[in-house]
Amino acid sequence: MTCHACTEDQLVEQPDIALFAELGWTTVSAMEEVFGAGGRLEDLPKAYSDELFRTKCNVLFEHVYEAYMGDGASVYSGGA
C-alpha cells in the first residue's frame, strides 16, 4: 500500500474495528451521536467483571505483541 492510498479508515479505523470484534466488543458509528438520554451510547456497559476485564486485557496484549514488531513495523504496514 502506498502512502497516497493510506487513509485514516485503512490505517486506524478498520484495524481497530477488527480488534474490537476479536475482543467481542460491538462497534457503532457515533459520528452523529446525541449525548445523554436517548443516545445510542446509553447502552454501553458501566463496568466489566474482574474476570472479563482480565480476559479482554490479555487478548489486547496478545494482539499488540503479535501485530507490532518494533521500529514502526506492523502487520498493518506490510512490515511482517
C-alpha positions, -999 to 999 in steps of 0.1 A, spaced: 0 0 0 14 34 -10 12 64 12 -12 83 -11 -36 53 -8 -35 53 30 -65 67 48 -75 70 84 -101 44 77 -75 19 64 -47 27 89 -68 32 121 -105 25 119 -105 -9 102 -77 -24 123 -95 -11 154 -128 -25 143 -112 -59 137 -95 -58 171 -128 -48 189 -145 -77 171 -118 -101 183 -124 -88 219 -161 -94 215 -170 -57 215 -197 -41 194 -188 -10 174 -211 18 163 -206 49 143 -211 77 168 -204 105 143 -238 120 148 -244 107 183 -268 125 206 -253 126 241 -273 119 271 -307 103 275 -319 86 243 -284 84 227 -272 51 212 -242 50 235 -265 50 265 -265 12 265 -227 8 270 -218 -13 300 -209 7 331 -181 -18 341 -168 -52 335 -163 -80 360 -127 -86 370 -125 -118 351 -139 -103 319 -116 -73 322 -85 -96 326 -96 -116 296 -100 -85 274 -66 -72 286 -49 -105 277 -65 -105 242 -54 -69 237 -18 -77 249 -16 -107 226 -28 -87 196 -3 -59 202 26 -84 208 18 -103 176 9 -73 154 37 -48 162 74 -58 157 91 -26 167 108 1 147 75 11 133 68 -23 116 35 -39 120 12 -63 102 -8 -33 91 22 -16 74 34 -46 55 64 -49 77 56 -85 88 
